[in-house]
Amino acid sequence: MKYIVIVPDGMADYPIKELGERTAIEAARTPNMDLIAREGILGRVKTIPEKMSPASDVANISILGYDPGQYYTGRGPLEAANLGVELEEGDVAFRCNLITASNDTLVDYSAGHIKSEEAAIIINYIDKCLGTNRIKFYPGVSYRHLMLVKRGAEQHLENLKCRPPHDITGQSISKNLPKGDNADFLINLMQESRKILENHEINLVRVDLKENPANMIWLWGQGEKPAFAPFKEKFGLTGSVISAVDLIKGLGRLLGLEVINVEGATGYYDTDYGGKARAALKSLEKNDFVFVHIEAPDEAGHNGDLREKITAIERCDTLVLGTILETLKGKDDFRILILPDHATPVALKTHVADPVFFGMYGSGISKGGFLNFSEKEALKSELNFEKGHELMGYFLKK
């Protein structure tokens, strides 16, 4: 049996007035997802445990079958794992965004979705200026980077309260800076970065081109090294993950899954959807399980861009799910699970902790009598998982 999990990040939404109170997926053309609903079953799952942040790291840990309450320590350590940054006991890893700041306003959490090549130059410059023998900056993908603080530099940094920048776009910087013991340590780094980057040559060119400059770092998502049980040990399957973002790839590495890099996978609207599907199918030639993550719907949600969110959903349907279904047509030894990790409503531009809908199709999955793949249709289902990490076991063993 082959198992395929497809996660269009942030795909779920709320009814939207401009769409006649339909959600983005209800407005999108999704013949393949609708086939999953008609020929399989729908249900709902709470991927975010009570009192935990509705973040992609928490949600994807749940989807992969692990209890975030037991395993989650923060986003930084997951991204560190993919960058090959080894955390020792007491080390704290932070997610480091390149952002656009103007006066006291956080204008853009992604610095105009800066390209990785430009971002790497800027992060390496930050490391040269602000790095020490205990503080190190590492370049990642686009605006997503990493800062590692070695044990002894400061104490209890993992307990600070830090706001994700995508939650505070357009808001005051000073009112949303880190809080808690030793918060000044982070605040000083962030403020110093602004002085350093304001006149960096890349930013001067970006301003000339009317692009948002990467003129400040934003530190958040901190945590110490987690200890996951290997996926194969837990579920008895070999597997792989396919994603453009360090978070998902790092999580895959920590679970002992093969991480497959797809050329052209960008983590944005222009990602190679079809390339991800083809890589997933190739992976299944030797593995039992593949986890395919697509970031684009979430980015559109954060940008409040309804048109791009609908387009991203349609591309997930046609180029990812459609490609996989066409290749598996006529076979009876596979199952597909498709679901968003959380909702990112375009009206809110941030994540919410509401339960999300899922579709399940394939060998051993009986028809449930559903009409289409949507939030509304899933409400008719009696299949409901209050503990999100239990869904994976159900999918694999039903």
Long-range contacts (C-beta under 8 A, 24 or more apart in sequence): 1-288, 1-333, 1-334, 1-335, 1-363, 2-284, 2-288, 2-289, 2-290, 2-333, 2-334, 2-335, 3-237, 3-239, 3-288, 3-289, 3-290, 3-334, 3-335, 3-337, 3-395, 3-396, 4-280, 4-284, 4-289, 4-290, 4-292, 4-324, 4-334, 4-335, 4-336, 4-337, 5-63, 5-289, 5-290, 5-291, 5-292, 5-336, 5-337, 5-338, 5-395, 6-292, 6-294, 6-316, 6-320, 6-321, 6-324, 6-336, 6-337, 6-338, 6-339, 7-60, 7-63, 7-291, 7-292, 7-293, 7-294, 7-338, 7-339, 7-340, 7-341, 8-294, 8-296, 8-297, 8-312, 8-313, 8-316, 8-338, 8-340, 9-56, 9-293, 9-294, 9-295, 9-296, 9-297, 9-298, 9-340, 9-341, 9-344, 10-56, 10-297, 10-298, 10-299, 10-300, 10-301, 10-302, 10-340, 10-341, 10-342, 10-343, 10-344, 10-351, 11-297, 11-298, 11-309, 11-313, 11-316, 11-340, 11-343, 12-340, 12-342, 12-343, 12-344, 12-354, 12-356, 12-357, 12-375, 13-301, 13-309, 13-343, 13-344, 13-345, 13-346, 13-375, 14-343, 14-345, 14-347, 14-348, 16-306, 16-346, 16-347, 18-306, 19-306, 23-374, 23-375, 23-376, 24-297, 24-306, 24-309, 24-310, 24-313, 24-346, 25-313, 25-373, 25-374, 25-375, 26-372, 26-374, 26-375, 26-376, 27-310, 28-310, 28-313, 28-314, 28-317, 29-314, 29-317, 30-313, 30-314, 30-317, 30-372, 30-373, 31-317, 31-322, 32-317, 32-318, 32-321, 32-322, 32-325, 33-317, 33-321, 33-338, 33-359, 33-372, 33-373, 34-371, 34-372, 34-373, 35-325, 35-361, 36-321, 36-336, 36-338, 36-359, 36-360, 36-361, 36-373, 37-359, 37-370, 37-371, 37-372, 37-373, 37-374, 37-377, 38-367, 38-370, 38-371, 38-372, 39-361, 39-367, 40-336, 40-359, 40-360, 40-361, 40-362, 40-365, 40-367, 40-368, 41-359, 41-360, 41-361, 41-365, 41-366, 41-367, 41-368, 41-370, 41-381, 41-383, 42-357, 42-358, 42-359, 42-360, 42-368, 42-370, 42-373, 42-377, 42-378, 42-380, 42-381, 42-383, 43-357, 43-358, 43-360, 43-378, 43-381, 43-383, 43-384, 43-385, 44-355, 44-356, 44-357, 44-358, 44-378, 44-379, 44-381, 44-383, 44-384, 44-385, 45-339, 45-355, 45-356, 45-357, 45-358, 45-384, 45-385, 45-388, 45-391, 46-355, 46-385, 46-386, 46-387, 46-388, 47-341, 47-342, 47-355, 47-356, 47-388, 48-342, 48-353, 48-388, 49-387, 49-388, 52-353, 53-351, 54-342, 54-351, 54-352, 54-353, 55-164, 55-221, 55-342, 55-351, 56-247, 56-248, 56-298, 56-341, 56-342, 56-351, 57-221, 57-247, 57-251, 59-341, 59-342, 59-388, 60-247, 60-248, 60-251, 60-293, 60-341, 61-251, 61-389, 62-341, 62-388, 62-389, 62-391, 63-339, 63-341, 63-388, 63-391, 63-392, 64-231, 64-251, 64-255, 64-291, 64-389, 64-392, 65-231, 65-234, 65-235, 65-389, 65-390, 65-391, 65-392, 65-393, 66-228, 66-229, 66-234, 66-255, 66-389, 67-387, 67-389, 68-389, 71-226, 71-227, 71-228, 72-223, 72-226, 73-158, 73-223, 73-224, 73-225, 73-226, 74-158, 74-221, 74-222, 74-223, 74-224, 75-220, 75-221, 75-222, 75-223, 75-247, 76-146, 76-147, 76-221, 76-222, 76-223, 77-223, 77-224, 77-225, 77-226, 77-250, 78-226, 78-246, 78-247, 78-250, 78-251, 78-254, 79-140, 79-144, 79-146, 79-221, 79-246, 79-247, 79-250, 80-138, 80-146, 80-148, 80-250, 81-250, 81-251, 81-253, 81-254, 82-246, 82-247, 82-249, 82-250, 82-252, 82-253, 82-259, 83-138, 83-140, 83-146, 83-246, 83-250, 85-136, 85-138, 85-146, 85-148, 87-148, 87-224, 87-225, 88-150, 88-151, 88-225, 89-151, 89-224, 89-225, 90-150, 90-151, 90-152, 90-224, 91-148, 91-149, 91-150, 91-151, 91-224, 91-225, 92-148, 92-149, 92-157, 92-158, 92-222, 92-223, 92-224, 93-146, 93-147, 93-148, 93-149, 93-222, 93-223, 93-224, 94-146, 94-147, 94-148, 94-149, 94-157, 94-162, 94-186, 94-219, 94-220, 94-221, 94-222, 95-144, 95-145, 95-146, 95-219, 95-220, 95-221, 95-222, 96-123, 96-137, 96-145, 96-146, 96-147, 96-217, 96-218, 96-219, 97-143, 97-144, 97-145, 97-165, 97-217, 97-218, 97-220, 98-122, 98-123, 98-143, 98-145, 98-214, 98-216, 98-217, 98-218, 99-143, 99-165, 99-214, 99-215, 99-216, 99-217, 99-218, 100-212, 100-213, 100-214, 100-215, 100-216, 101-173, 101-194, 101-215, 101-216, 104-172, 104-173, 104-174, 105-170, 105-171, 105-172, 105-173, 106-165, 106-168, 106-169, 106-170, 106-171, 106-172, 106-173, 106-176, 106-218, 107-169, 107-170, 107-212, 108-169, 108-212, 109-143, 109-164, 109-165, 109-166, 109-168, 109-169, 109-218, 109-302, 110-142, 110-143, 110-166, 111-143, 111-212, 111-213, 111-214, 111-215, 112-206, 112-211, 112-212, 112-213, 112-214, 113-142, 113-143, 113-268, 113-299, 114-142, 114-143, 114-206, 114-214, 115-142, 116-140, 116-141, 116-142, 118-202, 118-206, 118-214, 119-143, 119-145, 119-214, 121-202, 122-197, 122-200, 122-202, 122-203, 122-214, 125-196, 125-197, 125-200, 126-193, 126-196, 126-197, 126-217, 129-192, 129-196, 130-189, 130-192, 130-193, 130-196, 135-189, 140-246, 141-244, 141-245, 141-246, 141-266, 141-267, 142-266, 142-267, 142-268, 143-214, 144-245, 144-246, 144-247, 144-267, 145-217, 146-246, 147-189, 147-217, 147-219, 153-185, 154-182, 154-185, 155-181, 155-182, 156-181, 156-182, 157-182, 157-185, 157-186, 157-222, 158-222, 158-223, 158-224, 160-186, 160-222, 162-186, 162-219, 162-220, 162-221, 162-222, 163-220, 164-220, 164-221, 165-218, 165-220, 166-302, 166-349, 166-350, 167-350, 167-351, 169-302, 169-349, 178-219, 178-220, 186-219, 189-217, 189-219, 190-216, 190-217, 190-218, 190-219, 193-217, 226-254, 228-254, 228-255, 230-255, 230-256, 231-255, 231-256, 231-257, 231-289, 232-256, 235-289, 235-392, 235-393, 235-396, 237-287, 237-288, 237-289, 237-396, 238-286, 238-287, 238-288, 238-289, 239-287, 239-288, 239-289, 239-290, 239-291, 240-280, 240-283, 240-287, 240-289, 240-290, 240-291, 241-290, 241-291, 241-292, 241-293, 242-276, 242-279, 242-280, 242-283, 242-290, 242-291, 242-292, 242-293, 243-267, 243-292, 243-293, 243-294, 243-295, 244-268, 244-271, 244-293, 244-295, 245-293, 245-295, 248-291, 248-293, 252-291, 257-289, 257-291, 258-283, 258-287, 267-295, 267-296, 267-299, 268-295, 268-296, 268-299, 269-296, 269-299, 269-300, 269-308, 269-311, 269-312, 271-295, 271-296, 273-315, 273-316, 273-318, 273-319, 273-320, 274-319, 274-320, 274-323, 276-320, 277-319, 277-320, 277-321, 277-323, 277-324, 278-323, 280-324, 281-323, 281-324, 281-327, 289-396, 292-320, 294-320, 297-340, 297-344, 298-344, 300-346, 301-343, 301-344, 301-345, 301-346, 301-349, 302-344, 302-349, 302-350, 303-349, 304-346, 304-347, 304-349, 305-346, 306-346, 309-346, 332-363, 333-363, 334-362, 334-363, 335-360, 335-361, 335-362, 335-363, 335-364, 335-365, 335-395, 336-360, 336-361, 336-362, 337-391, 337-395, 338-373, 355-384, 358-391, 360-395, 360-398, 364-398, 365-398
